[in-house]
Amino acid sequence: MHAMSYMVGHHEKGMRLSREAVGAAKVLKIAIRLREFSKELKAKGECAYTFEEQYNYIKDILDA
C-alpha cells in the first residue's frame, strides 16, 4: 500500500500527475472493483461468469 501512495503522489512538472501515477491508481481501482464483482457473485450464490461480464464491470475505469 505504501508503494501505491508513492506512485499516486508522483507528479510531473506543474503538479500534473504522471502517467505512471494515473496507471497505478487505475490498477488499484480495478482491483477494488474486481473484488466487489466477486463479492456480488458470492452473495448471489454464483461462481461462474464470463470474461465479458467481468470486463463490463470494470470497463468505465479502463476507458477513463
N, C-alpha and C positions, 0 to 999 in steps of 0.2 A: 504494500500500500504506500510505503514511503516513496518507492520508485515512481508511482503514478503522481504523487504530489510534486516531485521534481520535474517530471515531464510536462505536466499540465501547467506548471508555473513557469515554464521556459518561454521567454519572449524574444522576439527579434527586435531590431531597431524600431523605435517609435512605439514601443509597448504592444506591438501586434503579436498575437500568438503564433508560434512557429507551426509549420505543417506537421512536424513530429508531435507537438503538443496536442494538436487537433486530432491526429490519428490515435494517440494514446487515449484521449478522452472518449473517442468513438469505440475503441476496443472495450473500455470499461463499461460504457453504456450498453453495448451489445451483450457483454457477459451478464450484466444485471437483467436485461430483457429476456435472454435465453433461460435464465434461472426462473423468471416469472412464468415463462411459457411452460417449463417443466412442472412447476407447482400447479398451474391451472390444469394441466393434463392429469396430474396425480389426483387433484381434488375431484375431477370428473370420473375418476376410476379408469382412465385410459392410459395406455402406454405406447400406442402406435401413432405415428404421424408421418406425413410426407415431408420431403425436403421443401416443397413449395409452401406448405403451411408454416413451417419454421421460418423460411425466408421472408414470407409476407409479414410475419410478426416483427421482424427487425428491419424491413426494407426502408422505412422512413429514416432510420438512423444512417443507413448506408447512403441514401440519397441526399442527406443534409450536407 
